[in-house]
Amino acid sequence: MAERKGWFNLVKEGSPVSTSPQLLLYSRPVRLNRVTHAKLRFSPLTSFNFARKVTAIPLMGVEFPIACRQYPVVFIKSPDGKFGAQAVLSLTEGVNSFVDPKGRWTSTYVPAFVRRYPFVLAEIPGKTDDYDVAFDEASNCFSSKEGEALFNDQGAPTTFLQAQIDFLQRFQAEHQRTQQFLETLQEDGLLTPYNVNIVRGGDQAKFAVRNAMVVDEAKLAGLSTEHASAYLQSGYFAMIYAHLISLQSFLSVANRTGDPAAEVAPWWAK
């Protein structure tokens, strides 16, 4: 596979990466350099403590069908007017209810946004659709003595690093597809504010979800035949219905924290 321009620019040592929503989990993101980091090695993460205070995480549309079983999936409008999809991890500020005290992720599906850590793609200023590979320098995964080598003796990515690059490329492609999906929903007027009150079982603590955006089912049912056909061919209906199904997960997320002593009747038993 030919090396893509921009992946390993010879940037200044310690060259930082500008802050963006895509760097939510990263404390000191630095662009990976084949010279400066020639001897750098990687050891796998031993815990998810780096994500223990995150209450929501970006999610790709392709993940909706599996993520909907465990996380509410909502859409959030950023200050620049763009929408993003997020998996809700907690209704308690500063607490990720899916990371236990030992740093273990306690659900069966870990979102790709979390799995790609500590690697990430970094935008190159002035170059659209071109990226550097970066990593979180604050992570304890890297050293010059132990773990998987990132570069071979010729300065090319090792098989291990190339696998990380391939994953990041697929992630970026799915991110762009998700943005196209959300832009279509917005253009077709299918997004509506979502407000819901939740009472946690056990301690009866109350939570309120405000100003999240969801698909309006009534408007969805009113799509023209032409629009519905386009949605079907694009795979959008699968993402939409997974998103709508996921909204039933808010109570189970709330019940992950607090007093779990009382049995909570599922929504369908009420």
C-alpha positions as protocol buffer text, in pm:
chain_id: "A"
residue {
  index: 1
  type: MET
  ca { x: 0 y: 0 z: 0 }
}
residue {
  index: 2
  type: ALA
  ca { x: 147 y: 334 z: -100 }
}
residue {
  index: 3
  type: GLU
  ca { x: 212 y: 574 z: 183 }
}
residue {
  index: 4
  type: ARG
  ca { x: -37 y: 857 z: 189 }
}
residue {
  index: 5
  type: LYS
  ca { x: 102 y: 1206 z: 195 }
}
residue {
  index: 6
  type: GLY
  ca { x: 69 y: 1366 z: 534 }
}
residue {
  index: 7
  type: TRP
  ca { x: 68 y: 1058 z: 754 }
}
residue {
  index: 8
  type: PHE
  ca { x: 420 y: 1103 z: 887 }
}
residue {
  index: 9
  type: ASN
  ca { x: 528 y: 1457 z: 820 }
}
residue {
  index: 10
  type: LEU
  ca { x: 860 y: 1547 z: 976 }
}
residue {
  index: 11
  type: VAL
  ca { x: 702 y: 1790 z: 1219 }
}
residue {
  index: 12
  type: LYS
  ca { x: 888 y: 1966 z: 1495 }
}
residue {
  index: 13
  type: GLU
  ca { x: 955 y: 1749 z: 1799 }
}
residue {
  index: 14
  type: GLY
  ca { x: 664 y: 1762 z: 2039 }
}
residue {
  index: 15
  type: SER
  ca { x: 443 y: 1934 z: 1783 }
}
residue {
  index: 16
  type: PRO
  ca { x: 103 y: 1963 z: 1956 }
}
residue {
  index: 17
  type: VAL
  ca { x: -239 y: 1900 z: 1810 }
}
residue {
  index: 18
  type: SER
  ca { x: -508 y: 2166 z: 1831 }
}
residue {
  index: 19
  type: THR
  ca { x: -807 y: 2092 z: 2054 }
}
residue {
  index: 20
  type: SER
  ca { x: -1128 y: 1961 z: 1893 }
}
residue {
  index: 21
  type: PRO
  ca { x: -1426 y: 1744 z: 1997 }
}
residue {
  index: 22
  type: GLN
  ca { x: -1243 y: 1449 z: 1840 }
}
residue {
  index: 23
  type: LEU
  ca { x: -975 y: 1487 z: 2110 }
}
residue {
  index: 24
  type: LEU
  ca { x: -1210 y: 1458 z: 2406 }
}
residue {
  index: 25
  type: LEU
  ca { x: -1006 y: 1188 z: 2583 }
}
residue {
  index: 26
  type: TYR
  ca { x: -660 y: 1315 z: 2496 }
}
residue {
  index: 27
  type: SER
  ca { x: -453 y: 1513 z: 2747 }
}
residue {
  index: 28
  type: ARG
  ca { x: -136 y: 1575 z: 2544 }
}
residue {
  index: 29
  type: PRO
  ca { x: -194 y: 1476 z: 2181 }
}
residue {
  index: 30
  type: VAL
  ca { x: 127 y: 1493 z: 1976 }
}
residue {
  index: 31
  type: ARG
  ca { x: 184 y: 1421 z: 1608 }
}
residue {
  index: 32
  type: LEU
  ca { x: 369 y: 1095 z: 1549 }
}
residue {
  index: 33
  type: ASN
  ca { x: 708 y: 1150 z: 1386 }
}
residue {
  index: 34
  type: ARG
  ca { x: 913 y: 873 z: 1223 }
}
residue {
  index: 35
  type: VAL
  ca { x: 1242 y: 1035 z: 1334 }
}
residue {
  index: 36
  type: THR
  ca { x: 1163 y: 1170 z: 1679 }
}
residue {
  index: 37
  type: HIS
  ca { x: 965 y: 859 z: 1770 }
}
residue {
  index: 38
  type: ALA
  ca { x: 1174 y: 603 z: 1581 }
}
residue {
  index: 39
  type: LYS
  ca { x: 1229 y: 387 z: 1891 }
}
residue {
  index: 40
  type: LEU
  ca { x: 887 y: 433 z: 2046 }
}
residue {
  index: 41
  type: ARG
  ca { x: 701 y: 119 z: 2148 }
}
residue {
  index: 42
  type: PHE
  ca { x: 342 y: 54 z: 2251 }
}
residue {
  index: 43
  type: SER
  ca { x: 199 y: -161 z: 2531 }
}
residue {
  index: 44
  type: PRO
  ca { x: -178 y: -227 z: 2548 }
}
residue {
  index: 45
  type: LEU
  ca { x: -399 y: -30 z: 2784 }
}
residue {
  index: 46
  type: THR
  ca { x: -455 y: -192 z: 3121 }
}
residue {
  index: 47
  type: SER
  ca { x: -767 y: 8 z: 3214 }
}
residue {
  index: 48
  type: PHE
  ca { x: -1026 y: 255 z: 3088 }
}
residue {
  index: 49
  type: ASN
  ca { x: -954 y: 508 z: 3361 }
}
residue {
  index: 50
  type: PHE
  ca { x: -876 y: 765 z: 3092 }
}
residue {
  index: 51
  type: ALA
  ca { x: -1251 y: 770 z: 3018 }
}
residue {
  index: 52
  type: ARG
  ca { x: -1391 y: 743 z: 3369 }
}
residue {
  index: 53
  type: LYS
  ca { x: -1519 y: 1104 z: 3385 }
}
residue {
  index: 54
  type: VAL
  ca { x: -1676 y: 1120 z: 3040 }
}
residue {
  index: 55
  type: THR
  ca { x: -2057 y: 1126 z: 3036 }
}
residue {
  index: 56
  type: ALA
  ca { x: -2111 y: 1106 z: 2658 }
}
residue {
  index: 57
  type: ILE
  ca { x: -1897 y: 995 z: 2367 }
}
residue {
  index: 58
  type: PRO
  ca { x: -1919 y: 1053 z: 1990 }
}
residue {
  index: 59
  type: LEU
  ca { x: -2067 y: 758 z: 1804 }
}
residue {
  index: 60
  type: MET
  ca { x: -2058 y: 656 z: 1438 }
}
residue {
  index: 61
  type: GLY
  ca { x: -2377 y: 564 z: 1254 }
}
residue {
  index: 62
  type: VAL
  ca { x: -2245 y: 217 z: 1175 }
}
residue {
  index: 63
  type: GLU
  ca { x: -2231 y: 154 z: 1551 }
}
residue {
  index: 64
  type: PHE
  ca { x: -2596 y: 245 z: 1622 }
}
residue {
  index: 65
  type: PRO
  ca { x: -2741 y: -108 z: 1575 }
}
residue {
  index: 66
  type: ILE
  ca { x: -2513 y: -263 z: 1838 }
}
residue {
  index: 67
  type: ALA
  ca { x: -2474 y: 41 z: 2065 }
}
residue {
  index: 68
  type: CYS
  ca { x: -2851 y: 92 z: 2093 }
}
residue {
  index: 69
  type: ARG
  ca { x: -2876 y: -214 z: 2318 }
}
residue {
  index: 70
  type: GLN
  ca { x: -2677 y: -42 z: 2592 }
}
residue {
  index: 71
  type: TYR
  ca { x: -2651 y: 333 z: 2532 }
}
residue {
  index: 72
  type: PRO
  ca { x: -2904 y: 602 z: 2451 }
}
residue {
  index: 73
  type: VAL
  ca { x: -2802 y: 756 z: 2118 }
}
residue {
  index: 74
  type: VAL
  ca { x: -2890 y: 1124 z: 2077 }
}
residue {
  index: 75
  type: PHE
  ca { x: -2789 y: 1410 z: 1851 }
}
residue {
  index: 76
  type: ILE
  ca { x: -2627 y: 1727 z: 1981 }
}
residue {
  index: 77
  type: LYS
  ca { x: -2596 y: 2058 z: 1801 }
}
residue {
  index: 78
  type: SER
  ca { x: -2258 y: 2226 z: 1841 }
}
residue {
  index: 79
  type: PRO
  ca { x: -2203 y: 2604 z: 1851 }
}
residue {
  index: 80
  type: ASP
  ca { x: -2101 y: 2599 z: 1483 }
}
residue {
  index: 81
  type: GLY
  ca { x: -2443 y: 2457 z: 1389 }
}
residue {
  index: 82
  type: LYS
  ca { x: -2326 y: 2105 z: 1308 }
}
residue {
  index: 83
  type: PHE
  ca { x: -2486 y: 1798 z: 1460 }
}
residue {
  index: 84
  type: GLY
  ca { x: -2301 y: 1507 z: 1615 }
}
residue {
  index: 85
  type: ALA
  ca { x: -2422 y: 1168 z: 1738 }
}
residue {
  index: 86
  type: GLN
  ca { x: -2340 y: 1076 z: 2096 }
}
residue {
  index: 87
  type: ALA
  ca { x: -2376 y: 769 z: 2314 }
}
residue {
  index: 88
  type: VAL
  ca { x: -2488 y: 871 z: 2663 }
}
residue {
  index: 89
  type: LEU
  ca { x: -2269 y: 705 z: 2926 }
}
residue {
  index: 90
  type: SER
  ca { x: -2410 y: 862 z: 3241 }
}
residue {
  index: 91
  type: LEU
  ca { x: -2667 y: 1105 z: 3378 }
}
residue {
  index: 92
  type: THR
  ca { x: -2433 y: 1204 z: 3661 }
}
residue {
  index: 93
  type: GLU
  ca { x: -2184 y: 1480 z: 3586 }
}
residue {
  index: 94
  type: GLY
  ca { x: -1822 y: 1365 z: 3583 }
}
residue {
  index: 95
  type: VAL
  ca { x: -1902 y: 995 z: 3619 }
}
residue {
  index: 96
  type: ASN
  ca { x: -1887 y: 736 z: 3341 }
}
residue {
  index: 97
  type: SER
  ca { x: -2128 y: 470 z: 3465 }
}
residue {
  index: 98
  type: PHE
  ca { x: -1972 y: 211 z: 3231 }
}
residue {
  index: 99
  type: VAL
  ca { x: -1626 y: 223 z: 3394 }
}
residue {
  index: 100
  type: ASP
  ca { x: -1603 y: 46 z: 3729 }
}
residue {
  index: 101
  type: PRO
  ca { x: -1362 y: 130 z: 4018 }
}
residue {
  index: 102
  type: LYS
  ca { x: -1104 y: -110 z: 3872 }
}
residue {
  index: 103
  type: GLY
  ca { x: -1106 y: 68 z: 3537 }
}
residue {
  index: 104
  type: ARG
  ca { x: -1298 y: -203 z: 3353 }
}
residue {
  index: 105
  type: TRP
  ca { x: -1557 y: -122 z: 3087 }
}
residue {
  index: 106
  type: THR
  ca { x: -1869 y: -298 z: 3210 }
}
residue {
  index: 107
  type: SER
  ca { x: -2076 y: -334 z: 2893 }
}
residue {
  index: 108
  type: THR
  ca { x: -2018 y: -571 z: 2605 }
}
residue {
  index: 109
  type: TYR
  ca { x: -1969 y: -303 z: 2340 }
}
residue {
  index: 110
  type: VAL
  ca { x: -1700 y: -35 z: 2368 }
}
residue {
  index: 111
  type: PRO
  ca { x: -1752 y: 255 z: 2124 }
}
residue {
  index: 112
  type: ALA
  ca { x: -1489 y: 293 z: 1853 }
}
residue {
  index: 113
  type: PHE
  ca { x: -1412 y: 646 z: 1977 }
}
residue {
  index: 114
  type: VAL
  ca { x: -1283 y: 485 z: 2297 }
}
residue {
  index: 115
  type: ARG
  ca { x: -1116 y: 186 z: 2129 }
}
residue {
  index: 116
  type: ARG
  ca { x: -897 y: 401 z: 1905 }
}
residue {
  index: 117
  type: TYR
  ca { x: -732 y: 564 z: 2210 }
}
residue {
  index: 118
  type: PRO
  ca { x: -443 y: 654 z: 2249 }
}
residue {
  index: 119
  type: PHE
  ca { x: -406 y: 699 z: 1870 }
}
residue {
  index: 120
  type: VAL
  ca { x: -598 y: 959 z: 1672 }
}
residue {
  index: 121
  type: LEU
  ca { x: -592 y: 1143 z: 1340 }
}
residue {
  index: 122
  type: ALA
  ca { x: -492 y: 1509 z: 1358 }
}
residue {
  index: 123
  type: GLU
  ca { x: -599 y: 1763 z: 1098 }
}
residue {
  index: 124
  type: ILE
  ca { x: -322 y: 1936 z: 907 }
}
residue {
  index: 125
  type: PRO
  ca { x: -381 y: 2315 z: 898 }
}
residue {
  index: 126
  type: GLY
  ca { x: -456 y: 2431 z: 546 }
}
residue {
  index: 127
  type: LYS
  ca { x: -492 y: 2077 z: 409 }
}
residue {
  index: 128
  type: THR
  ca { x: -845 y: 1947 z: 374 }
}
residue {
  index: 129
  type: ASP
  ca { x: -887 y: 1571 z: 395 }
}
residue {
  index: 130
  type: ASP
  ca { x: -525 y: 1515 z: 493 }
}
residue {
  index: 131
  type: TYR
  ca { x: -417 y: 1403 z: 838 }
}
residue {
  index: 132
  type: ASP
  ca { x: -125 y: 1318 z: 1061 }
}
residue {
  index: 133
  type: VAL
  ca { x: -134 y: 1024 z: 1299 }
}
residue {
  index: 134
  type: ALA
  ca { x: -106 y: 1145 z: 1657 }
}
residue {
  index: 135
  type: PHE
  ca { x: -101 y: 984 z: 2001 }
}
residue {
  index: 136
  type: ASP
  ca { x: -164 y: 1090 z: 2359 }
}
residue {
  index: 137
  type: GLU
  ca { x: 174 y: 1153 z: 2512 }
}
residue {
  index: 138
  type: ALA
  ca { x: 12 y: 1143 z: 2857 }
}
residue {
  index: 139
  type: SER
  ca { x: -84 y: 779 z: 2810 }
}
residue {
  index: 140
  type: ASN
  ca { x: 131 y: 523 z: 2992 }
}
residue {
  index: 141
  type: CYS
  ca { x: 122 y: 296 z: 2686 }
}
residue {
  index: 142
  type: PHE
  ca { x: 444 y: 424 z: 2531 }
}
residue {
  index: 143
  type: SER
  ca { x: 812 y: 369 z: 2610 }
}
residue {
  index: 144
  type: SER
  ca { x: 1138 y: 304 z: 2430 }
}
residue {
  index: 145
  type: LYS
  ca { x: 1198 y: -32 z: 2600 }
}
residue {
  index: 146
  type: GLU
  ca { x: 881 y: -242 z: 2607 }
}
residue {
  index: 147
  type: GLY
  ca { x: 594 y: -328 z: 2377 }
}
residue {
  index: 148
  type: GLU
  ca { x: 525 y: -330 z: 2004 }
}
residue {
  index: 149
  type: ALA
  ca { x: 757 y: -123 z: 1785 }
}
residue {
  index: 150
  type: LEU
  ca { x: 585 y: 151 z: 1585 }
}
residue {
  index: 151
  type: PHE
  ca { x: 849 y: 186 z: 1312 }
}
residue {
  index: 152
  type: ASN
  ca { x: 1090 y: -59 z: 1153 }
}
residue {
  index: 153
  type: ASP
  ca { x: 1459 y: 10 z: 1087 }
}
residue {
  index: 154
  type: GLN
  ca { x: 1373 y: 184 z: 759 }
}
residue {
  index: 155
  type: GLY
  ca { x: 1135 y: 424 z: 933 }
}
residue {
  index: 156
  type: ALA
  ca { x: 821 y: 265 z: 785 }
}
residue {
  index: 157
  type: PRO
  ca { x: 519 y: 171 z: 999 }
}
residue {
  index: 158
  type: THR
  ca { x: 533 y: -176 z: 1146 }
}
residue {
  index: 159
  type: THR
  ca { x: 249 y: -421 z: 1090 }
}
residue {
  index: 160
  type: PHE
  ca { x: 112 y: -318 z: 1429 }
}
residue {
  index: 161
  type: LEU
  ca { x: 114 y: 55 z: 1354 }
}
residue {
  index: 162
  type: GLN
  ca { x: -30 y: 1 z: 1007 }
}
residue {
  index: 163
  type: ALA
  ca { x: -323 y: -181 z: 1167 }
}
residue {
  index: 164
  type: GLN
  ca { x: -383 y: 124 z: 1388 }
}
residue {
  index: 165
  type: ILE
  ca { x: -367 y: 352 z: 1084 }
}
residue {
  index: 166
  type: ASP
  ca { x: -617 y: 133 z: 897 }
}
residue {
  index: 167
  type: PHE
  ca { x: -855 y: 151 z: 1194 }
}
residue {
  index: 168
  type: LEU
  ca { x: -821 y: 531 z: 1213 }
}
residue {
  index: 169
  type: GLN
  ca { x: -889 y: 561 z: 840 }
}
residue {
  index: 170
  type: ARG
  ca { x: -1204 y: 350 z: 869 }
}
residue {
  index: 171
  type: PHE
  ca { x: -1311 y: 554 z: 1170 }
}
residue {
  index: 172
  type: GLN
  ca { x: -1266 y: 878 z: 976 }
}
residue {
  index: 173
  type: ALA
  ca { x: -1463 y: 743 z: 680 }
}
residue {
  index: 174
  type: GLU
  ca { x: -1750 y: 640 z: 908 }
}
residue {
  index: 175
  type: HIS
  ca { x: -1736 y: 976 z: 1083 }
}
residue {
  index: 176
  type: GLN
  ca { x: -1783 y: 1151 z: 749 }
}
residue {
  index: 177
  type: ARG
  ca { x: -2068 y: 916 z: 656 }
}
residue {
  index: 178
  type: THR
  ca { x: -2236 y: 990 z: 990 }
}
residue {
  index: 179
  type: GLN
  ca { x: -2204 y: 1365 z: 927 }
}
residue {
  index: 180
  type: GLN
  ca { x: -2371 y: 1321 z: 587 }
}
residue {
  index: 181
  type: PHE
  ca { x: -2650 y: 1125 z: 756 }
}
residue {
  index: 182
  type: LEU
  ca { x: -2707 y: 1399 z: 1014 }
}
residue {
  index: 183
  type: GLU
  ca { x: -2697 y: 1674 z: 752 }
}
residue {
  index: 184
  type: THR
  ca { x: -2966 y: 1488 z: 558 }
}
residue {
  index: 185
  type: LEU
  ca { x: -3186 y: 1457 z: 867 }
}
residue {
  index: 186
  type: GLN
  ca { x: -3144 y: 1828 z: 933 }
}
residue {
  index: 187
  type: GLU
  ca { x: -3217 y: 1929 z: 575 }
}
residue {
  index: 188
  type: ASP
  ca { x: -3530 y: 1712 z: 569 }
}
residue {
  index: 189
  type: GLY
  ca { x: -3654 y: 1862 z: 897 }
}
residue {
  index: 190
  type: LEU
  ca { x: -3662 y: 1531 z: 1083 }
}
residue {
  index: 191
  type: LEU
  ca { x: -3483 y: 1640 z: 1402 }
}
residue {
  index: 192
  type: THR
  ca { x: -3678 y: 1759 z: 1705 }
}
residue {
  index: 193
  type: PRO
  ca { x: -3580 y: 1853 z: 2064 }
}
residue {
  index: 194
  type: TYR
  ca { x: -3601 y: 1572 z: 2318 }
}
residue {
  index: 195
  type: ASN
  ca { x: -3687 y: 1638 z: 2682 }
}
residue {
  index: 196
  type: VAL
  ca { x: -3747 y: 1357 z: 2929 }
}
residue {
  index: 197
  type: ASN
  ca { x: -3760 y: 1314 z: 3307 }
}
residue {
  index: 198
  type: ILE
  ca { x: -3613 y: 1000 z: 3460 }
}
residue {
  index: 199
  type: VAL
  ca { x: -3655 y: 860 z: 3813 }
}
residue {
  index: 200
  type: ARG
  ca { x: -3380 y: 619 z: 3916 }
}
residue {
  index: 201
  type: GLY
  ca { x: -3478 y: 300 z: 4096 }
}
residue {
  index: 202
  type: GLY
  ca { x: -3360 y: 243 z: 4451 }
}
residue {
  index: 203
  type: ASP
  ca { x: -3291 y: 597 z: 4570 }
}
residue {
  index: 204
  type: GLN
  ca { x: -3557 y: 758 z: 4346 }
}
residue {
  index: 205
  type: ALA
  ca { x: -3310 y: 1023 z: 4229 }
}
residue {
  index: 206
  type: LYS
  ca { x: -3452 y: 1242 z: 3953 }
}
residue {
  index: 207
  type: PHE
  ca { x: -3279 y: 1335 z: 3627 }
}
residue {
  index: 208
  type: ALA
  ca { x: -3381 y: 1556 z: 3339 }
}
residue {
  index: 209
  type: VAL
  ca { x: -3257 y: 1529 z: 2982 }
}
residue {
  index: 210
  type: ARG
  ca { x: -3299 y: 1857 z: 2796 }
}
residue {
  index: 211
  type: ASN
  ca { x: -3227 y: 1988 z: 2447 }
}
residue {
  index: 212
  type: ALA
  ca { x: -3097 y: 1667 z: 2296 }
}
residue {
  index: 213
  type: MET
  ca { x: -3221 y: 1611 z: 1942 }
}
residue {
  index: 214
  type: VAL
  ca { x: -3393 y: 1297 z: 1815 }
}
residue {
  index: 215
  type: VAL
  ca { x: -3571 y: 1186 z: 1499 }
}
residue {
  index: 216
  type: ASP
  ca { x: -3937 y: 1289 z: 1488 }
}
residue {
  index: 217
  type: GLU
  ca { x: -4126 y: 966 z: 1411 }
}
residue {
  index: 218
  type: ALA
  ca { x: -4434 y: 1147 z: 1279 }
}
residue {
  index: 219
  type: LYS
  ca { x: -4228 y: 1343 z: 1028 }
}
residue {
  index: 220
  type: LEU
  ca { x: -4035 y: 1030 z: 938 }
}
residue {
  index: 221
  type: ALA
  ca { x: -4361 y: 854 z: 854 }
}
residue {
  index: 222
  type: GLY
  ca { x: -4449 y: 1146 z: 627 }
}
residue {
  index: 223
  type: LEU
  ca { x: -4141 y: 1115 z: 404 }
}
residue {
  index: 224
  type: SER
  ca { x: -4217 y: 1114 z: 36 }
}
residue {
  index: 225
  type: THR
  ca { x: -4170 y: 791 z: -157 }
}
residue {
  index: 226
  type: GLU
  ca { x: -3863 y: 942 z: -324 }
}
residue {
  index: 227
  type: HIS
  ca { x: -3703 y: 1039 z: 6 }
}
residue {
  index: 228
  type: ALA
  ca { x: -3790 y: 707 z: 169 }
}
residue {
  index: 229
  type: SER
  ca { x: -3629 y: 520 z: -121 }
}
residue {
  index: 230
  type: ALA
  ca { x: -3312 y: 727 z: -87 }
}
residue {
  index: 231
  type: TYR
  ca { x: -3301 y: 661 z: 288 }
}
residue {
  index: 232
  type: LEU
  ca { x: -3343 y: 289 z: 228 }
}
residue {
  index: 233
  type: GLN
  ca { x: -3066 y: 274 z: -29 }
}
residue {
  index: 234
  type: SER
  ca { x: -2832 y: 475 z: 195 }
}
residue {
  index: 235
  type: GLY
  ca { x: -2889 y: 251 z: 497 }
}
residue {
  index: 236
  type: TYR
  ca { x: -3031 y: 544 z: 692 }
}
residue {
  index: 237
  type: PHE
  ca { x: -3342 y: 362 z: 815 }
}
residue {
  index: 238
  type: ALA
  ca { x: -3130 y: 110 z: 1007 }
}
residue {
  index: 239
  type: MET
  ca { x: -2949 y: 393 z: 1184 }
}
residue {
  index: 240
  type: ILE
  ca { x: -3271 y: 584 z: 1254 }
}
residue {
  index: 241
  type: TYR
  ca { x: -3457 y: 292 z: 1409 }
}
residue {
  index: 242
  type: ALA
  ca { x: -3153 y: 185 z: 1613 }
}
residue {
  index: 243
  type: HIS
  ca { x: -3137 y: 543 z: 1744 }
}
residue {
  index: 244
  type: LEU
  ca { x: -3509 y: 542 z: 1832 }
}
residue {
  index: 245
  type: ILE
  ca { x: -3483 y: 203 z: 2005 }
}
residue {
  index: 246
  type: SER
  ca { x: -3186 y: 329 z: 2208 }
}
residue {
  index: 247
  type: LEU
  ca { x: -3395 y: 597 z: 2379 }
}
residue {
  index: 248
  type: GLN
  ca { x: -3543 y: 323 z: 2598 }
}
residue {
  index: 249
  type: SER
  ca { x: -3196 y: 284 z: 2757 }
}
residue {
  index: 250
  type: PHE
  ca { x: -3199 y: 608 z: 2959 }
}
residue {
  index: 251
  type: LEU
  ca { x: -3345 y: 441 z: 3269 }
}
residue {
  index: 252
  type: SER
  ca { x: -3096 y: 155 z: 3263 }
}
residue {
  index: 253
  type: VAL
  ca { x: -2808 y: 405 z: 3236 }
}
residue {
  index: 254
  type: ALA
  ca { x: -2948 y: 603 z: 3532 }
}
residue {
  index: 255
  type: ASN
  ca { x: -2973 y: 282 z: 3734 }
}
residue {
  index: 256
  type: ARG
  ca { x: -2603 y: 208 z: 3685 }
}
residue {
  index: 257
  type: THR
  ca { x: -2519 y: 458 z: 3959 }
}
residue {
  index: 258
  type: GLY
  ca { x: -2673 y: 521 z: 4299 }
}
residue {
  index: 259
  type: ASP
  ca { x: -2851 y: 262 z: 4512 }
}
residue {
  index: 260
  type: PRO
  ca { x: -2923 y: -49 z: 4301 }
}
residue {
  index: 261
  type: ALA
  ca { x: -3105 y: -226 z: 4584 }
}
residue {
  index: 262
  type: ALA
  ca { x: -3457 y: -195 z: 4447 }
}
residue {
  index: 263
  type: GLU
  ca { x: -3576 y: -393 z: 4148 }
}
residue {
  index: 264
  type: VAL
  ca { x: -3671 y: -167 z: 3861 }
}
residue {
  index: 265
  type: ALA
  ca { x: -3954 y: -275 z: 3635 }
}
residue {
  index: 266
  type: PRO
  ca { x: -3857 y: -257 z: 3269 }
}
residue {
  index: 267
  type: TRP
  ca { x: -4039 y: 2 z: 3062 }
}
residue {
  index: 268
  type: TRP
  ca { x: -4247 y: -263 z: 2886 }
}
residue {
  index: 269
  type: ALA
  ca { x: -4381 y: -400 z: 3217 }
}
residue {
  index: 270
  type: LYS
  ca { x: -4529 y: -68 z: 3331 }
}
